Amino acid sequence: MSKTLAAILGGAAGVVALVGIGIFLIWFCLFRKKNLSRTSETGSSDPSTREEGRHVVELSLRELREARRFDMEELSHATNNFNDKNLIGVGKFGKVYKGLLNDGMLVAVKKRPGAPTQEFVDEVRYLSPIQHRNIVTLLGYCQENNMQFLIYEYVPSGSVSSHLYGSSQFSDGKLEFKHRLSIALGAAKGLAHIHSLSPRLVHKDFKTANVLVDENYIAKVADAGLRNFLGRVDVAGPSSQVTVDEIYLAPEVREFRRFSDKSDIFSFGVFLLELLCGQEAAESKSPNSSQNLVEWVQNTEDYSTFSSIVDQRLGTRFTGEGMEEFIKLMVRCVDPWSERRPAMSYVVMELDRILEKEMTLTTVMGEGTPTVTLGSQLFKASSK
């Protein structure tokens, strides 16, 4: 009798469970249908719901790669106790050392005095998951003994500025026009990637010295978001004496401290200008000119005069068509009016097109004698 009763009770419980599941499924379907109908009346989903879902996905992806917390002892050992022989530069964050970790990985260690803060850790956790072929990866951090450290992947061949006009061992290396186009395209892809993030990340300190190249001359954008670690950074207003770093700042940044993706594009335009002329954009076009190179570009309407600023080290190993299109893109990027500057996605598309055409019209990079238009013949028939 007891077995029969148990069987009856078990069956009843199963029926109740099935009924409950059925009710839940009906409710879920009706609820989902209601939400879909509410958000599809205009043919698109509710932006707030879409944004919330995107942030959830972002958080999940970020958790896949947690920023590593390094010990100061390991960093000290990696840099030979921060020996000056390992010092490879000094930037806004502080001194930069080359280091070799215990696992054999080469790193760049940025070091500065600073008390430990949670904001510092949060910023590292926000930036370190950003992974892209054309961005220098932030590997982790350390906060000990009132010192703060940022640990990045090491990029072996230095900055583009050192290749163009620096005093390092790379400054004598000659970069052909196609090399420069390829570097510009890589850097543009890096910036386009951070601009595509949600929320959007603005570099705020893009310059030629912050574009590094590896052993294969693949460009990597360095220090993306580094200004976020520095707190409020005062930006000087308009002045006739523009410093090397200030030359990269868009007019709206210098005047109103208004950073945006369009201010990054202005900085990128200055980078293109330095690739073109092989010198710092803060310099004057000639000893008799009071204008720096950016101001000269902004005030020059006759494209035929641009041949006078093309880096002479390029010789004649480029096509007039490719050079002209490159200059026109550069001029658009340094437009004083932010709304007239192109989006970085457009810049990537244009540089890719120019490079592909240049490769098609000339021989393999560095080999043979490509078809060229002499510098003196550039832009004769062109007008702005």
Helices and strands as residue ranges (DSSP letters): H 2-39, H 47-63, E 68-69, H 72-78, G 84-86, E 87-90, E 95-100, E 106-113, H 118-127, E 138-144, E 147-153, H 160-164, H 177-196, G 208-210, E 211-213, E 219-221, G 226-229, G 246-248, H 251-256, H 261-277, H 293-298, G 303-309, G 312-314, H 320-333, G 338-340, H 344-361, G 375-377
